[in-house]
């Protein structure tokens, strides 16, 4: 019964001060929206940046043989380092850190399809290349496989934009094209992907064929570059060091010579991205928390005003037998209700905004903002703490009043 009376009193008090209640609630709503959206957009941006970086590959290392820059065992600098398939086999046999490996042969060749004739970037690779580079075939097609490699088949995998240029909206799988005057059967087309970095052009514009076929077609003995991934992405540096050691021993160059075999470790970019986004999300989180704190200060100020205006009412209640604890609970409940309602409205609006963003077409840049359970839970916890602190001091002042003094005010 007491709780019901307290609730009725709460509703009467809030209705009697509609404007003040609205402004106080609005402050909490605004703070909640700010916190939720800042964290949600930070989360979406982080995932999108990871997705964009993954267009090149996950934990990928690209290696280019070049020329020595350090004298070694009586031999001068400037010796060219040439690698071939025997080096790839050696790495597969001796390396304990490498998970997947593929050589890459590249050449600009003439492609003919009907009356269309254009120069395209053709890469000859191993079957493992597709998974390492996130080159995924569309439904109905496939990537090159070990049989294609072993039999030196004339099969071609097309980038999605090149396929559209050649065939428009029709399915090119099974069609015949000519590369360097030789007929090739199209076995697959790449699924569209976001690729913001590359080392030899965008995959969407390439033709990929088996490495053995490329060697036969273009007469290439030495590879252009090779790529590899570590068994554990956290040990990519150890895998790179191992590759340098194995190849330096065979080709007689200093394993510390960074120019003899130049390596690009893309996992370092991912580590930097994670560190940067952690700092960014921490920053926007602090900004959002401060925004909520400002809203909480507004609630506390309003409740102090309410206590002053209702001093006589509080004195009468206490004179009629109301205990300080009940007065304290009444004002705390009022504060928590305002904070809770404002928080729920703020979270609802934030969810609505995040749901509407994908329709605007900006997700390729900013990602999909997500009010995750962690974001919602963190916001709710902050609101609860702010509500308790904001309401406690005004409520304590009200509960500590002398009934006689309060009734005379």
Secondary structure, 3 states (H helix, E strand, C coil): CHHHHHHHHHHHHHHHCHHHHHHHHHHHHHHHHHHHHHHHHHHHHHHHHHHHHCCCCCCEEEEEECECCCCECCECCCCECCCCHHHHHHHHHHCCCEEEEEEEEEEEEEEEECCEEEEEEEEEECCCHHHHCCCCECCCCCCCCHHHHHHCCCEEEECHHHHHHHHCCCCCCCCEEEECCEEEEEEEEECCCCCCCCCCCCHHHEEEEEHHHHHHHHCCCCCCEEEEEECCHHHHHHHHHHHHHHHHHHHCCCCCCCCCEEEEEHHHHHHHHHHHHHHHHHHHHHHHHHHHHHHHHHHHHHHHHHHHHCHHHHHHHHHCCCCHHHHHHHHHHHHHHHHHHHHHHHHHHHHHHHHHHHHHCCHHHHCCCCCCHHHHHHHHHHHHHHHHHHHHHHHHHHHCCCHHHHHHC
